[in-house]
């Protein structure tokens, strides 16, 4: 994945609170077994920690820093995105939101942008306070994506993904798929409390994978309603393979087998490795939201 070296980045879409403290906040989950359980439950779930029963109850706390100080200083152009992980995150967020803005306009609808919050260790959200062990997630309460960049190293070392820039892009695009679902009113289907291979929770996750694939399909094109060159100039089949590999690595069956030693489909919340790859591929090949109806 390559970005246009000369393209400007919009850092207003990323809030950088890395290294800040949460006044009065408590750790949502710790390390060891508790952290592993949180990862099993929350990895890429895309909803807030309180909906997983992982909230500390300290929902009023927020991180002390609210400006994107670090990324504003360092992430100015596509050239920066080609060399730094945090700047790459800014560029992917820009690309994903530019696409969805154009897609919503094409259907005569308004897209509301959602910031990504970069944090380290723990963060306060409208969905409760959470630690990095929860993994990347989308909080519908404040319409923000939360991400500790250290997760991408864990994706490779703990979950066996091959890694790579597009593996990171897939994760971010998946979370913005949940934001799109929130705007469409479908994200709430996860609230019935059911799990299992045919549950709404799984269908919501697979649709977010499909939406990530749709963005990938259009990533090297100029978004509808915009002018100039696309931010992403190159997306190879090797990149797509990295994304598919990341999708498989966080399939429920792979995670259960790795950490529990057995596969229990009745407890699935995200779908199997094969399902996640299938629905990302469906979105990538079609580029059409109509192809992402996982509820049929």
Secondary structure, DSSP 8 states (H G I E B T S, - for coil): -EE-TT-B--GGGEEE-TT--BTT---SS-SHHHHHHHHHHHTT--S-GGGGT---S-TT--BS--S-HHHHHH--BHHHHTT-HHHHHHHHHHHHHHHHHHHHHHTT-------EEE-SSEEEETTEEEEGGG-SEEETTTTEEEE-TTHHHHHHHTT-----HHHHHHHHHHHHHHHHHHHHT-GGGGGG---STTSHHHHHHHHHHHHHHHHHHHTTS--TT--S--SEEE--HHHHHHHHHHHHHT-HHHHHHHHTSS--GGG-SS--HHHHHHHHHHHHHH--GGGG-TT-
